[in-house]
Amino acid sequence: MRESVQAEVMMSFLVSEELSFRIPVELRYETDDPYAVRLTFHLPGDAPVTWAFGRELLIDGVGRPCGEGDVRVSPAGPDLLGDVLIRLQVGGDQALFRSSTAPVIAFLDRTDKLVPLGQEAAMADFDAHLDEALGRILAEEQSAG
């Protein structure tokens, strides 16, 4: 049975040192993909953009810099209860978001109550999830090509 946790958090989209604006971001966690969280960014004038990455990366990134490659999460400063930075990168393009840590921790706490950290394997049906993901990728490639 699929269960989920979701929350809406206001984050600052840091365009440059001088320019930022607040956007709503939906945080979502589902038991059918227990290792991942999904963040859907609602940028003005654009279609929503969803990124999925490891729940553990978000948990760890609240307290210390974490991540390599496309997703990096880190505290914004020495105060652990301050803000968290989420950096997303595709090729040479990157986007930086800043959020208060409290609503992110509250969301993560709710995910832990649904599926405790370390108990994800009991929820995961990897073969079915892999088949579904590969089917979506192949369908998208066929419709684009």
PyMOL commands that place a pseudoatom at each C-alpha (Angstrom):
pseudoatom trace, name=CA, resn=MET, resi=1, chain=A, elem=C, hetatm=0, pos=[0.000, 0.000, 0.000]
pseudoatom trace, name=CA, resn=ARG, resi=2, chain=A, elem=C, hetatm=0, pos=[1.373, 3.396, -1.035]
pseudoatom trace, name=CA, resn=GLU, resi=3, chain=A, elem=C, hetatm=0, pos=[1.544, 5.966, 1.718]
pseudoatom trace, name=CA, resn=SER, resi=4, chain=A, elem=C, hetatm=0, pos=[3.092, 9.388, 1.466]
pseudoatom trace, name=CA, resn=VAL, resi=5, chain=A, elem=C, hetatm=0, pos=[4.162, 12.470, 3.355]
pseudoatom trace, name=CA, resn=GLN, resi=6, chain=A, elem=C, hetatm=0, pos=[4.183, 15.887, 1.781]
pseudoatom trace, name=CA, resn=ALA, resi=7, chain=A, elem=C, hetatm=0, pos=[4.771, 19.461, 2.811]
pseudoatom trace, name=CA, resn=GLU, resi=8, chain=A, elem=C, hetatm=0, pos=[4.980, 22.832, 1.121]
pseudoatom trace, name=CA, resn=VAL, resi=9, chain=A, elem=C, hetatm=0, pos=[7.960, 24.961, 2.059]
pseudoatom trace, name=CA, resn=MET, resi=10, chain=A, elem=C, hetatm=0, pos=[8.764, 28.477, 0.913]
pseudoatom trace, name=CA, resn=MET, resi=11, chain=A, elem=C, hetatm=0, pos=[12.349, 28.653, -0.330]
pseudoatom trace, name=CA, resn=SER, resi=12, chain=A, elem=C, hetatm=0, pos=[14.463, 31.456, -1.712]
pseudoatom trace, name=CA, resn=PHE, resi=13, chain=A, elem=C, hetatm=0, pos=[15.703, 30.899, -5.250]
pseudoatom trace, name=CA, resn=LEU, resi=14, chain=A, elem=C, hetatm=0, pos=[19.111, 32.581, -5.186]
pseudoatom trace, name=CA, resn=VAL, resi=15, chain=A, elem=C, hetatm=0, pos=[19.608, 33.855, -8.731]
pseudoatom trace, name=CA, resn=SER, resi=16, chain=A, elem=C, hetatm=0, pos=[22.704, 35.881, -7.809]
pseudoatom trace, name=CA, resn=GLU, resi=17, chain=A, elem=C, hetatm=0, pos=[24.176, 37.572, -4.737]
pseudoatom trace, name=CA, resn=GLU, resi=18, chain=A, elem=C, hetatm=0, pos=[21.916, 40.554, -5.408]
pseudoatom trace, name=CA, resn=LEU, resi=19, chain=A, elem=C, hetatm=0, pos=[18.757, 38.800, -6.641]
pseudoatom trace, name=CA, resn=SER, resi=20, chain=A, elem=C, hetatm=0, pos=[16.548, 36.161, -5.041]
pseudoatom trace, name=CA, resn=PHE, resi=21, chain=A, elem=C, hetatm=0, pos=[12.856, 35.462, -4.846]
pseudoatom trace, name=CA, resn=ARG, resi=22, chain=A, elem=C, hetatm=0, pos=[10.613, 33.209, -2.771]
pseudoatom trace, name=CA, resn=ILE, resi=23, chain=A, elem=C, hetatm=0, pos=[8.946, 30.216, -4.377]
pseudoatom trace, name=CA, resn=PRO, resi=24, chain=A, elem=C, hetatm=0, pos=[6.780, 27.375, -3.073]
pseudoatom trace, name=CA, resn=VAL, resi=25, chain=A, elem=C, hetatm=0, pos=[8.462, 23.981, -3.090]
pseudoatom trace, name=CA, resn=GLU, resi=26, chain=A, elem=C, hetatm=0, pos=[6.546, 20.762, -2.515]
pseudoatom trace, name=CA, resn=LEU, resi=27, chain=A, elem=C, hetatm=0, pos=[8.461, 18.107, -0.567]
pseudoatom trace, name=CA, resn=ARG, resi=28, chain=A, elem=C, hetatm=0, pos=[7.130, 14.591, -1.093]
pseudoatom trace, name=CA, resn=TYR, resi=29, chain=A, elem=C, hetatm=0, pos=[8.068, 11.145, 0.217]
pseudoatom trace, name=CA, resn=GLU, resi=30, chain=A, elem=C, hetatm=0, pos=[6.361, 7.899, -0.799]
pseudoatom trace, name=CA, resn=THR, resi=31, chain=A, elem=C, hetatm=0, pos=[6.675, 4.426, 0.642]
pseudoatom trace, name=CA, resn=ASP, resi=32, chain=A, elem=C, hetatm=0, pos=[6.879, 2.873, -2.828]
pseudoatom trace, name=CA, resn=ASP, resi=33, chain=A, elem=C, hetatm=0, pos=[10.254, 4.659, -3.302]
pseudoatom trace, name=CA, resn=PRO, resi=34, chain=A, elem=C, hetatm=0, pos=[11.469, 4.692, 0.317]
pseudoatom trace, name=CA, resn=TYR, resi=35, chain=A, elem=C, hetatm=0, pos=[15.026, 5.856, -0.339]
pseudoatom trace, name=CA, resn=ALA, resi=36, chain=A, elem=C, hetatm=0, pos=[14.066, 9.040, -2.193]
pseudoatom trace, name=CA, resn=VAL, resi=37, chain=A, elem=C, hetatm=0, pos=[12.487, 12.409, -1.559]
pseudoatom trace, name=CA, resn=ARG, resi=38, chain=A, elem=C, hetatm=0, pos=[11.036, 14.561, -4.322]
pseudoatom trace, name=CA, resn=LEU, resi=39, chain=A, elem=C, hetatm=0, pos=[11.167, 18.327, -4.406]
pseudoatom trace, name=CA, resn=THR, resi=40, chain=A, elem=C, hetatm=0, pos=[8.891, 20.096, -6.888]
pseudoatom trace, name=CA, resn=PHE, resi=41, chain=A, elem=C, hetatm=0, pos=[9.899, 23.684, -7.553]
pseudoatom trace, name=CA, resn=HIS, resi=42, chain=A, elem=C, hetatm=0, pos=[7.156, 26.060, -8.707]
pseudoatom trace, name=CA, resn=LEU, resi=43, chain=A, elem=C, hetatm=0, pos=[9.041, 28.782, -10.571]
pseudoatom trace, name=CA, resn=PRO, resi=44, chain=A, elem=C, hetatm=0, pos=[6.947, 31.701, -11.837]
pseudoatom trace, name=CA, resn=GLY, resi=45, chain=A, elem=C, hetatm=0, pos=[6.148, 31.435, -15.528]
pseudoatom trace, name=CA, resn=ASP, resi=46, chain=A, elem=C, hetatm=0, pos=[7.588, 27.921, -15.880]
pseudoatom trace, name=CA, resn=ALA, resi=47, chain=A, elem=C, hetatm=0, pos=[6.177, 24.441, -15.531]
pseudoatom trace, name=CA, resn=PRO, resi=48, chain=A, elem=C, hetatm=0, pos=[6.940, 22.848, -12.146]
pseudoatom trace, name=CA, resn=VAL, resi=49, chain=A, elem=C, hetatm=0, pos=[10.276, 21.029, -12.017]
pseudoatom trace, name=CA, resn=THR, resi=50, chain=A, elem=C, hetatm=0, pos=[10.712, 17.918, -9.852]
pseudoatom trace, name=CA, resn=TRP, resi=51, chain=A, elem=C, hetatm=0, pos=[14.026, 16.587, -8.571]
pseudoatom trace, name=CA, resn=ALA, resi=52, chain=A, elem=C, hetatm=0, pos=[14.330, 13.230, -6.801]
pseudoatom trace, name=CA, resn=PHE, resi=53, chain=A, elem=C, hetatm=0, pos=[17.315, 12.367, -4.651]
pseudoatom trace, name=CA, resn=GLY, resi=54, chain=A, elem=C, hetatm=0, pos=[18.230, 10.351, -1.587]
pseudoatom trace, name=CA, resn=ARG, resi=55, chain=A, elem=C, hetatm=0, pos=[16.353, 11.045, 1.625]
pseudoatom trace, name=CA, resn=GLU, resi=56, chain=A, elem=C, hetatm=0, pos=[19.569, 10.345, 3.529]
pseudoatom trace, name=CA, resn=LEU, resi=57, chain=A, elem=C, hetatm=0, pos=[21.351, 13.094, 1.549]
pseudoatom trace, name=CA, resn=LEU, resi=58, chain=A, elem=C, hetatm=0, pos=[18.758, 15.621, 2.706]
pseudoatom trace, name=CA, resn=ILE, resi=59, chain=A, elem=C, hetatm=0, pos=[18.946, 14.349, 6.294]
pseudoatom trace, name=CA, resn=ASP, resi=60, chain=A, elem=C, hetatm=0, pos=[22.743, 14.537, 6.375]
pseudoatom trace, name=CA, resn=GLY, resi=61, chain=A, elem=C, hetatm=0, pos=[22.875, 17.849, 4.493]
pseudoatom trace, name=CA, resn=VAL, resi=62, chain=A, elem=C, hetatm=0, pos=[20.929, 19.666, 7.196]
pseudoatom trace, name=CA, resn=GLY, resi=63, chain=A, elem=C, hetatm=0, pos=[23.888, 19.168, 9.543]
pseudoatom trace, name=CA, resn=ARG, resi=64, chain=A, elem=C, hetatm=0, pos=[26.948, 19.097, 7.271]
pseudoatom trace, name=CA, resn=PRO, resi=65, chain=A, elem=C, hetatm=0, pos=[27.857, 19.620, 3.614]
pseudoatom trace, name=CA, resn=CYS, resi=66, chain=A, elem=C, hetatm=0, pos=[26.847, 16.523, 1.613]
pseudoatom trace, name=CA, resn=GLY, resi=67, chain=A, elem=C, hetatm=0, pos=[26.521, 15.383, -1.952]
pseudoatom trace, name=CA, resn=GLU, resi=68, chain=A, elem=C, hetatm=0, pos=[28.583, 15.134, -5.065]
pseudoatom trace, name=CA, resn=GLY, resi=69, chain=A, elem=C, hetatm=0, pos=[27.611, 15.865, -8.614]
pseudoatom trace, name=CA, resn=ASP, resi=70, chain=A, elem=C, hetatm=0, pos=[24.114, 17.097, -9.390]
pseudoatom trace, name=CA, resn=VAL, resi=71, chain=A, elem=C, hetatm=0, pos=[22.725, 17.546, -5.860]
pseudoatom trace, name=CA, resn=ARG, resi=72, chain=A, elem=C, hetatm=0, pos=[24.464, 19.126, -2.882]
pseudoatom trace, name=CA, resn=VAL, resi=73, chain=A, elem=C, hetatm=0, pos=[22.922, 20.016, 0.449]
pseudoatom trace, name=CA, resn=SER, resi=74, chain=A, elem=C, hetatm=0, pos=[24.574, 21.959, 3.267]
pseudoatom trace, name=CA, resn=PRO, resi=75, chain=A, elem=C, hetatm=0, pos=[23.848, 24.195, 6.225]
pseudoatom trace, name=CA, resn=ALA, resi=76, chain=A, elem=C, hetatm=0, pos=[23.920, 27.864, 5.192]
pseudoatom trace, name=CA, resn=GLY, resi=77, chain=A, elem=C, hetatm=0, pos=[26.049, 28.748, 8.205]
pseudoatom trace, name=CA, resn=PRO, resi=78, chain=A, elem=C, hetatm=0, pos=[27.379, 27.509, 11.521]
pseudoatom trace, name=CA, resn=ASP, resi=79, chain=A, elem=C, hetatm=0, pos=[23.925, 27.638, 13.191]
pseudoatom trace, name=CA, resn=LEU, resi=80, chain=A, elem=C, hetatm=0, pos=[22.455, 24.179, 12.544]
pseudoatom trace, name=CA, resn=LEU, resi=81, chain=A, elem=C, hetatm=0, pos=[18.932, 25.429, 13.191]
pseudoatom trace, name=CA, resn=GLY, resi=82, chain=A, elem=C, hetatm=0, pos=[19.322, 28.276, 10.701]
pseudoatom trace, name=CA, resn=ASP, resi=83, chain=A, elem=C, hetatm=0, pos=[18.981, 27.676, 6.979]
pseudoatom trace, name=CA, resn=VAL, resi=84, chain=A, elem=C, hetatm=0, pos=[19.865, 24.898, 4.562]
pseudoatom trace, name=CA, resn=LEU, resi=85, chain=A, elem=C, hetatm=0, pos=[21.174, 25.331, 1.014]
pseudoatom trace, name=CA, resn=ILE, resi=86, chain=A, elem=C, hetatm=0, pos=[20.185, 22.984, -1.815]
pseudoatom trace, name=CA, resn=ARG, resi=87, chain=A, elem=C, hetatm=0, pos=[22.291, 23.232, -4.984]
pseudoatom trace, name=CA, resn=LEU, resi=88, chain=A, elem=C, hetatm=0, pos=[21.025, 21.482, -8.120]
pseudoatom trace, name=CA, resn=GLN, resi=89, chain=A, elem=C, hetatm=0, pos=[23.168, 21.216, -11.227]
pseudoatom trace, name=CA, resn=VAL, resi=90, chain=A, elem=C, hetatm=0, pos=[22.627, 20.019, -14.792]
pseudoatom trace, name=CA, resn=GLY, resi=91, chain=A, elem=C, hetatm=0, pos=[25.703, 20.307, -16.960]
pseudoatom trace, name=CA, resn=GLY, resi=92, chain=A, elem=C, hetatm=0, pos=[27.028, 23.840, -16.542]
pseudoatom trace, name=CA, resn=ASP, resi=93, chain=A, elem=C, hetatm=0, pos=[23.711, 25.209, -15.247]
pseudoatom trace, name=CA, resn=GLN, resi=94, chain=A, elem=C, hetatm=0, pos=[22.956, 25.309, -11.555]
pseudoatom trace, name=CA, resn=ALA, resi=95, chain=A, elem=C, hetatm=0, pos=[20.254, 26.563, -9.238]
pseudoatom trace, name=CA, resn=LEU, resi=96, chain=A, elem=C, hetatm=0, pos=[20.672, 27.416, -5.563]
pseudoatom trace, name=CA, resn=PHE, resi=97, chain=A, elem=C, hetatm=0, pos=[17.799, 27.361, -3.068]
pseudoatom trace, name=CA, resn=ARG, resi=98, chain=A, elem=C, hetatm=0, pos=[17.760, 28.427, 0.571]
pseudoatom trace, name=CA, resn=SER, resi=99, chain=A, elem=C, hetatm=0, pos=[15.215, 27.240, 3.117]
pseudoatom trace, name=CA, resn=SER, resi=100, chain=A, elem=C, hetatm=0, pos=[14.660, 27.543, 6.796]
pseudoatom trace, name=CA, resn=THR, resi=101, chain=A, elem=C, hetatm=0, pos=[15.861, 24.293, 8.342]
pseudoatom trace, name=CA, resn=ALA, resi=102, chain=A, elem=C, hetatm=0, pos=[12.867, 23.852, 10.678]
pseudoatom trace, name=CA, resn=PRO, resi=103, chain=A, elem=C, hetatm=0, pos=[10.219, 22.891, 8.062]
pseudoatom trace, name=CA, resn=VAL, resi=104, chain=A, elem=C, hetatm=0, pos=[12.680, 20.572, 6.305]
pseudoatom trace, name=CA, resn=ILE, resi=105, chain=A, elem=C, hetatm=0, pos=[13.435, 18.797, 9.601]
pseudoatom trace, name=CA, resn=ALA, resi=106, chain=A, elem=C, hetatm=0, pos=[9.699, 18.583, 10.373]
pseudoatom trace, name=CA, resn=PHE, resi=107, chain=A, elem=C, hetatm=0, pos=[9.110, 16.975, 6.963]
pseudoatom trace, name=CA, resn=LEU, resi=108, chain=A, elem=C, hetatm=0, pos=[11.999, 14.527, 7.463]
pseudoatom trace, name=CA, resn=ASP, resi=109, chain=A, elem=C, hetatm=0, pos=[10.686, 13.639, 10.925]
pseudoatom trace, name=CA, resn=ARG, resi=110, chain=A, elem=C, hetatm=0, pos=[7.326, 12.738, 9.372]
pseudoatom trace, name=CA, resn=THR, resi=111, chain=A, elem=C, hetatm=0, pos=[9.074, 10.555, 6.763]
pseudoatom trace, name=CA, resn=ASP, resi=112, chain=A, elem=C, hetatm=0, pos=[10.945, 8.777, 9.553]
pseudoatom trace, name=CA, resn=LYS, resi=113, chain=A, elem=C, hetatm=0, pos=[7.671, 8.026, 11.323]
pseudoatom trace, name=CA, resn=LEU, resi=114, chain=A, elem=C, hetatm=0, pos=[6.334, 6.494, 8.106]
pseudoatom trace, name=CA, resn=VAL, resi=115, chain=A, elem=C, hetatm=0, pos=[9.524, 4.547, 7.265]
pseudoatom trace, name=CA, resn=PRO, resi=116, chain=A, elem=C, hetatm=0, pos=[12.284, 4.705, 9.883]
pseudoatom trace, name=CA, resn=LEU, resi=117, chain=A, elem=C, hetatm=0, pos=[15.745, 5.403, 8.512]
pseudoatom trace, name=CA, resn=GLY, resi=118, chain=A, elem=C, hetatm=0, pos=[17.446, 2.072, 7.901]
pseudoatom trace, name=CA, resn=GLN, resi=119, chain=A, elem=C, hetatm=0, pos=[14.132, 0.237, 7.360]
pseudoatom trace, name=CA, resn=GLU, resi=120, chain=A, elem=C, hetatm=0, pos=[13.697, 1.228, 3.702]
pseudoatom trace, name=CA, resn=ALA, resi=121, chain=A, elem=C, hetatm=0, pos=[14.605, -2.218, 2.357]
pseudoatom trace, name=CA, resn=ALA, resi=122, chain=A, elem=C, hetatm=0, pos=[11.519, -3.675, 4.021]
pseudoatom trace, name=CA, resn=MET, resi=123, chain=A, elem=C, hetatm=0, pos=[9.372, -1.312, 1.934]
pseudoatom trace, name=CA, resn=ALA, resi=124, chain=A, elem=C, hetatm=0, pos=[11.198, -1.416, -1.384]
pseudoatom trace, name=CA, resn=ASP, resi=125, chain=A, elem=C, hetatm=0, pos=[10.187, -3.600, -4.293]
pseudoatom trace, name=CA, resn=PHE, resi=126, chain=A, elem=C, hetatm=0, pos=[13.252, -2.848, -6.375]
pseudoatom trace, name=CA, resn=ASP, resi=127, chain=A, elem=C, hetatm=0, pos=[12.423, -5.019, -9.374]
pseudoatom trace, name=CA, resn=ALA, resi=128, chain=A, elem=C, hetatm=0, pos=[8.975, -3.490, -9.817]
pseudoatom trace, name=CA, resn=HIS, resi=129, chain=A, elem=C, hetatm=0, pos=[10.323, 0.030, -9.276]
pseudoatom trace, name=CA, resn=LEU, resi=130, chain=A, elem=C, hetatm=0, pos=[13.182, -0.520, -11.743]
pseudoatom trace, name=CA, resn=ASP, resi=131, chain=A, elem=C, hetatm=0, pos=[10.828, -1.952, -14.383]
pseudoatom trace, name=CA, resn=GLU, resi=132, chain=A, elem=C, hetatm=0, pos=[8.472, 1.008, -13.950]
pseudoatom trace, name=CA, resn=ALA, resi=133, chain=A, elem=C, hetatm=0, pos=[11.293, 3.581, -14.166]
pseudoatom trace, name=CA, resn=LEU, resi=134, chain=A, elem=C, hetatm=0, pos=[12.824, 1.943, -17.240]
pseudoatom trace, name=CA, resn=GLY, resi=135, chain=A, elem=C, hetatm=0, pos=[9.408, 1.783, -18.891]
pseudoatom trace, name=CA, resn=ARG, resi=136, chain=A, elem=C, hetatm=0, pos=[8.894, 5.534, -18.319]
pseudoatom trace, name=CA, resn=ILE, resi=137, chain=A, elem=C, hetatm=0, pos=[12.363, 6.375, -19.660]
pseudoatom trace, name=CA, resn=LEU, resi=138, chain=A, elem=C, hetatm=0, pos=[11.864, 4.274, -22.793]
pseudoatom trace, name=CA, resn=ALA, resi=139, chain=A, elem=C, hetatm=0, pos=[8.414, 5.773, -23.398]
pseudoatom trace, name=CA, resn=GLU, resi=140, chain=A, elem=C, hetatm=0, pos=[9.797, 9.312, -23.036]
pseudoatom trace, name=CA, resn=GLU, resi=141, chain=A, elem=C, hetatm=0, pos=[12.660, 8.551, -25.434]
pseudoatom trace, name=CA, resn=GLN, resi=142, chain=A, elem=C, hetatm=0, pos=[10.278, 7.070, -28.019]
pseudoatom trace, name=CA, resn=SER, resi=143, chain=A, elem=C, hetatm=0, pos=[7.898, 10.033, -27.818]
pseudoatom trace, name=CA, resn=ALA, resi=144, chain=A, elem=C, hetatm=0, pos=[10.790, 12.532, -28.063]
pseudoatom trace, name=CA, resn=GLY, resi=145, chain=A, elem=C, hetatm=0, pos=[12.531, 10.737, -30.940]
for i in range(1, 145): cmd.bond("trace and resi %d" % i, "trace and resi %d" % (i + 1))
show_as sticks, trace
zoom trace
